[in-house]
Structure formats: C-alpha cells, structure tokens
Amino acid sequence: MNKSIRMILAGAFACVLLLSLFGVGAVAAPVSEENETVTIVDHRGEYVEVPCPAERIVVLCPTAQETICAFGDGDKIVGHCSLYDFPSYMKETTVVADSPGRPNIEILLERKPDVVIADTHILHSPELVEKIEDAGVPVVVERPHPENMSTIIKNMGLILDKEERSEEIIEYIEPYLGLVEERVEEVKPEDRPLVYWEASWGRYKTPTGASPTGYKIAAAGGINIAADEVGTWPQVSPEWVVEMSPDVIITTLTSGKDPTEENMMARRNEIMSRPELKDVNAVKDGRVYVITWDVLCRLRYPVGSLYLSKWFYPDLFQDVDPAGVHRELIEDLYGEGEWQRLAEITFAYPEPT
C-alpha cells in the first residue's frame, strides 16, 4: 500500500478508535446480599465471583491500582508490583511481584487477599493463575490499555461497592478525551502530521496500528507511519524512516533513566543529532519530543493525549495546558501532597507553548 493511501486510511481509523474508548462498560451480575459477592466479567470473558466490598486486594494491574487509590481505598491494597509505585504511599506496600506477569505466589498468598486484580501479562503463565485460584482466591484479569480504561474503573467500583465513585471518575476524565476527539476529527487526512514513534528500548523499533501506542497516536490525531507494518513493535530501517519523512518524532526515556529535564533533553538531542535523520521534516523543524509513560497510561492517559495533540496541532490546542490539567487531576484524585512529590519530575520535553 502506498504512503498516500496509508495516510488516508490511518486518519479515518482515528475516529473509529476514539469511539471505543468509553464505549464498553463493565458487565456484572447483581450483588448477592446473602453471600456479599459480585460477579465480574473480566477481560478473558470469565465470570469471577468476588467478595464485595473486597477488603484485602493484591493488584498487579496499574490502572486498577491507581483507580482503587483514587477511590480512597489504597489501604485495602495488601500487595502490588514493584514497577507501579504511584501514588507514593504504595512504596510502603508489600511487593508480591517484580513484574506483573510473574508474581511470587508464596508471598502473594501470605497476604491473604480476597481477590487478585492482574493484567494480561499473567496470562503468559496460566499455571500461576491456576495456583492462585486453587488456593481459593479469585483472579480478575484486566487489559490495562486506554480503550479498556472505563471498564476497569467500573469493575473496581463493583468490587469495592463504589459504583457512584467510579462513574464520577469516568465523568472527570471523559471531557479531556472528548476535547481531543472533537477537535481532531475535523482535521482533514492530508492535514494530519506523519508521526514516527521510537521505542525506548531500541533504535528504529516503532509501534504499529495494532499496538496500544499506535492507538494513542491515532487518538491524538496523528498518522502513524508504521500503522500498516506487521506485528506490534517491528524493527524498521533508518532509510525507511527517512523515506517516510515524518513531521513529528515522539520517544520516551531509555530504561533506567530518571525523568529529569537533563535526561529528557539528552534523549531528544541524541535523535536530532543522528546524521541519517538530518533531512527528515521533524528534525529540520525541531518537532522531536520526549514523554514519560506515566502520563500515557492509566488514569493519567488523558494528560498524555493532550500533550500529543498539542504537539501535533499547536494552533488547534493553543488554549490547552497539559501540565495544568495534569496537576489538577493529581490534586483532585490524590491530593495536593501527591502533586508536590511529583513537581520535580519532567513528564514531557520540551513543554508545548
């Protein structure tokens, strides 16, 4: 498929993708007053009976963790994955896994959870799910990607008997995503920027349209130059990127680098100084940006979407302040103290003006 056709199709798909974001709701059987349980239909399509409200939760799904804490129920989390330490008090919670797909079953069961909320990584090790369930602990598996965010929020509301609060959080987040959708849907395909996104773990590895990151590009109104490539994060060549000549380049920090302005600047400069990219539009125009996953995932996904949209369309989003929205969201859902602990972190570089 040639580039012009790919551009048109990718632009058309953007609106379709956005419609799915909050279009799927949680499905649950009524709460049983006798048994004080609720039945959750999880990402696998499994009907999982869970104590309601759950009092002891092991959470291996970052969106679920942030949602439970936004409910004010962080104290009910008795075990989590060390990779997810937001809000900050989660650092004091018992670590039961160093990665979401490989929990330490012995430590996990010692926490005596009412339920384990896992993400889809655990499905790569079905024997672990079986061991947890054989111990009498229900496992709810969620897919922590933007298009499933409302379902996870609703399911956490059912498990904690806080359905009203779950709807409040969805209503809080929706307007920001709606703003992006409303503004970018009017942009003609030929006016949408071509976007190259480079993985933090390898030069010239880039997401396709089938990946969650590809979804983010499309939702923010960009045309992913790798949308039609095979797989989720294929390896491409520098020559191919030069040929596609993207208008915008997005990347994240390499593993182990703290999100400081200095490190973000160094990452940007490394890309902009590559000799092979000197004639690429994004490099010539200085439209190379670095962003952290913290604002691209979980309940903060709307913040990341605003950053991307403003980088793609600075004039169209001139009145939008992603950093201000980020601060407001953190303070409203987690408290002013939590924002103060985040204030020294650089989440996007350079900040859009």
C-alpha positions in Angstrom: 0.0 0.0 0.0 1.5 3.4 -0.9 2.0 6.2 1.5 -0.9 8.4 0.4 -3.4 5.6 0.8 -2.0 4.6 4.1 -2.3 8.2 5.3 -5.9 8.5 4.4 -6.9 5.1 6.0 -4.9 5.9 9.1 -6.7 9.2 9.5 -10.1 7.6 9.0 -9.4 4.9 11.6 -8.6 7.6 14.3 -12.2 8.5 14.9 -13.3 4.9 15.0 -10.7 4.1 17.6 -11.7 7.0 19.8 -15.4 5.8 19.8 -14.3 2.6 21.5 -12.5 4.3 24.5 -15.5 4.7 26.7 -18.0 2.6 24.8 -17.6 -0.7 26.6 -18.9 -0.9 30.1 -18.3 -3.4 32.9 -20.7 -6.4 32.9 -21.6 -7.7 36.3 -24.3 -9.9 37.9 -26.2 -8.2 40.8 -24.6 -8.2 44.2 -25.7 -11.1 46.3 -26.9 -9.8 49.7 -26.7 -13.3 51.2 -23.1 -14.0 50.1 -21.9 -10.4 49.8 -20.3 -11.1 46.5 -20.4 -9.6 43.0 -19.7 -11.4 39.7 -17.2 -9.6 37.4 -16.8 -10.4 33.7 -13.1 -9.8 33.1 -11.0 -9.4 30.0 -10.9 -13.2 29.5 -14.7 -13.3 29.4 -14.5 -15.3 32.7 -17.2 -14.8 35.3 -15.4 -14.2 38.5 -17.2 -14.2 41.9 -15.5 -11.6 44.2 -16.2 -10.6 47.8 -18.0 -7.3 47.9 -16.7 -5.0 49.1 -13.3 -6.5 48.9 -11.1 -5.7 52.0 -7.8 -7.2 51.0 -6.6 -6.8 47.4 -3.5 -7.8 45.6 -3.2 -5.6 42.5 -0.9 -6.4 39.6 -2.7 -4.0 37.1 -1.5 -0.4 37.2 -4.8 1.1 36.0 -6.7 -0.8 38.7 -4.1 0.3 41.3 -4.5 4.0 40.5 -8.3 3.6 40.4 -8.5 1.9 43.8 -6.4 4.7 45.2 -8.5 7.4 43.5 -11.5 5.8 45.4 -9.6 6.4 48.6 -9.2 2.7 49.2 -5.4 2.4 48.8 -5.2 0.9 52.3 -7.1 -2.1 51.0 -4.2 -3.0 48.7 -2.1 -5.5 50.6 0.3 -6.5 47.8 1.4 -4.9 44.5 4.0 -5.0 41.7 7.2 -3.1 42.4 7.0 -1.5 38.9 4.0 0.5 39.9 4.6 2.8 42.9 2.0 5.5 42.3 0.6 7.0 44.5 3.7 7.4 46.5 2.4 5.6 49.6 2.3 2.4 47.5 6.1 2.2 48.1 5.3 1.1 51.6 3.0 -1.7 50.4 4.3 -5.3 50.3 5.8 -6.2 47.0 4.5 -9.5 45.7 5.9 -9.2 42.1 8.8 -7.6 40.3 6.8 -7.8 37.1 3.1 -8.1 36.6 3.2 -11.4 34.9 5.4 -13.2 37.4 4.1 -12.8 41.0 5.7 -14.7 43.9 2.9 -17.0 44.7 4.1 -17.8 48.2 4.3 -14.1 49.2 1.1 -13.3 47.4 -0.9 -15.9 49.3 0.7 -14.9 52.6 -1.1 -11.6 52.2 -4.4 -13.5 52.3 -6.1 -11.4 49.6 -9.9 -11.5 48.9 -9.1 -11.0 45.2 -6.1 -10.6 42.9 -6.5 -8.0 40.2 -4.0 -8.9 37.4 -3.3 -7.6 34.0 -2.9 -9.6 30.9 0.8 -10.3 31.4 -0.2 -13.0 33.8 -1.9 -15.0 31.0 1.6 -15.9 29.7 1.9 -18.1 32.8 -1.5 -19.7 33.2 -0.1 -22.1 35.8 0.3 -19.1 38.2 -3.4 -18.2 37.8 -4.3 -21.8 38.5 -2.2 -21.9 41.7 -3.9 -18.7 43.0 -7.4 -19.9 42.1 -6.6 -23.4 43.6 -5.9 -21.6 46.9 -9.4 -20.2 46.8 -8.5 -16.7 45.7 -10.4 -15.3 42.7 -8.4 -13.7 39.9 -9.7 -10.8 37.8 -7.7 -10.2 34.7 -7.9 -6.8 33.0 -6.2 -5.3 29.9 -4.7 -2.0 31.1 -4.9 -0.1 27.8 -6.8 3.2 27.1 -9.7 1.6 25.2 -10.4 -0.6 28.3 -10.0 2.2 30.9 -13.7 2.8 31.7 -14.3 -1.0 32.1 -11.5 -1.3 34.6 -12.8 1.7 36.6 -16.4 0.3 36.6 -15.2 -3.1 37.7 -13.2 -1.7 40.5 -16.3 0.2 41.6 -18.3 -3.0 41.6 -15.6 -4.9 43.6 -15.4 -2.0 46.2 -19.1 -1.3 46.2 -18.3 2.2 44.9 -20.2 2.4 41.7 -21.1 6.0 42.1 -17.5 7.0 42.6 -16.4 5.0 39.5 -18.9 7.0 37.4 -17.6 10.2 38.9 -14.1 9.4 37.9 -15.2 8.4 34.3 -17.1 11.7 34.1 -14.0 13.5 35.3 -11.8 12.0 32.6 -14.1 11.9 29.7 -14.2 15.7 28.9 -10.5 15.8 28.3 -10.7 12.9 25.8 -13.8 14.4 24.3 -12.0 17.6 23.7 -9.3 15.9 21.8 -11.8 13.9 19.8 -13.9 16.9 18.9 -11.0 19.0 17.7 -9.0 16.4 15.7 -12.0 14.8 14.0 -12.4 17.9 11.8 -8.8 17.8 10.6 -8.6 16.5 7.0 -6.4 13.4 6.4 -4.0 15.4 4.3 -3.5 17.9 7.1 -2.6 15.4 9.7 1.0 15.1 10.7 3.0 11.9 9.9 4.4 10.5 13.2 7.3 8.3 13.9 7.4 6.9 17.4 10.7 5.3 18.5 10.8 2.8 21.3 12.9 3.5 24.3 14.5 0.0 24.2 15.8 0.0 20.6 16.7 2.3 17.7 14.2 2.2 14.9 11.7 0.0 16.7 8.3 1.5 16.3 4.7 0.7 17.1 2.2 -0.4 14.5 -1.5 0.4 14.4 -2.2 -2.8 16.3 -0.3 -1.7 19.4 -1.7 0.4 22.3 0.9 3.1 21.4 -0.4 3.1 17.8 -3.8 3.7 19.3 -2.6 6.7 21.2 -1.1 8.3 18.1 -4.3 7.8 16.1 -6.5 9.1 19.0 -4.4 12.2 19.2 -4.9 12.9 15.5 -1.6 11.8 14.2 -0.9 9.4 11.3 1.4 6.6 12.4 3.9 6.0 9.6 4.2 2.3 10.7 0.4 1.8 11.1 0.3 -1.0 8.4 3.5 -2.7 9.4 3.4 -6.3 10.7 3.4 -7.1 14.4 3.3 -4.6 17.3 6.8 -3.1 17.6 8.7 -4.1 14.4 12.3 -3.2 13.6 12.5 -0.7 10.7 15.5 0.8 8.9 16.8 4.4 9.1 16.4 4.6 5.3 12.7 3.7 5.7 12.2 6.5 8.3 14.0 9.0 6.0 11.8 7.9 3.1 8.6 8.4 5.1 9.9 11.8 6.4 7.7 12.1 9.5 6.6 15.6 10.6 6.8 14.6 14.3 9.0 12.2 16.2 8.0 11.0 19.6 10.0 8.9 22.0 10.4 8.0 25.7 13.4 7.8 28.0 15.6 4.8 27.8 15.3 2.2 30.6 16.9 3.3 33.9 17.0 7.0 33.1 15.3 9.2 35.7 12.7 11.6 34.2 14.8 14.8 34.7 14.9 17.7 32.2 18.5 16.9 31.6 17.9 13.3 30.6 14.9 14.3 28.5 17.0 16.9 26.7 19.8 14.4 26.1 17.4 11.8 24.7 15.9 14.4 22.3 19.3 15.7 21.2 20.5 12.1 20.5 17.8 11.7 18.0 18.1 15.1 16.4 21.9 14.7 16.0 21.7 11.4 14.0 23.3 12.2 10.7 20.9 9.9 8.8 17.9 11.9 10.1 19.1 15.4 9.3 16.8 15.8 6.3 13.7 14.4 8.0 11.0 17.1 8.4 10.6 16.5 12.2 14.4 17.1 12.8 14.6 20.1 10.4 11.6 21.7 12.1 12.7 20.8 15.7 9.5 18.7 16.2 11.1 15.9 18.3 9.5 15.3 21.7 10.1 13.1 24.7 7.3 12.0 27.0 7.1 9.6 30.0 4.8 6.6 30.2 3.4 8.0 33.4 1.2 10.4 31.5 0.5 8.0 28.6 -1.1 5.2 30.7 -3.6 4.5 33.4 -5.8 7.3 34.8 -3.3 9.9 33.5 -3.8 8.8 29.9 -5.8 12.0 29.1 -2.8 14.1 30.1 -0.6 12.3 27.6 -3.3 12.6 24.9 -3.4 16.3 25.4 0.4 16.5 25.2 0.4 14.6 21.9 -2.4 16.6 20.4 -0.8 19.9 21.3 2.5 18.8 19.8 0.6 17.6 16.6 -1.6 20.7 16.4 -0.1 23.6 18.4 -2.5 26.2 17.0 -5.6 24.0 17.4 -4.8 23.3 21.1 -3.2 26.7 21.9 -5.6 27.2 24.8 -4.8 23.8 26.4 -2.3 23.5 29.2 -1.5 19.7 29.6 0.8 20.4 32.6 -2.0 22.3 34.3 -4.5 19.5 33.6 -2.0 17.0 35.0 -1.7 19.0 38.2 -5.4 19.4 38.5 -6.0 15.7 38.0 -3.4 14.6 40.6 -4.6 17.1 43.2 -8.3 16.3 42.7 -7.9 12.5 42.7 -4.9 12.0 45.0 -4.4 15.2 46.9 -2.1 18.3 46.8 0.7 16.5 48.7 0.9 13.9 45.9 1.4 16.6 43.3 4.1 18.2 45.4 6.0 14.9 45.3 5.7 14.9 41.5 6.6 18.5 40.9 10.3 17.9 40.3 9.6 15.3 37.6 9.8 16.3 33.9 6.9 14.5 32.2 7.3 16.0 28.7 10.1 17.8 26.9 10.0 20.3 25.5 6.8 21.6 27.1 4.4 22.7 24.4 3.9 26.5 24.4 
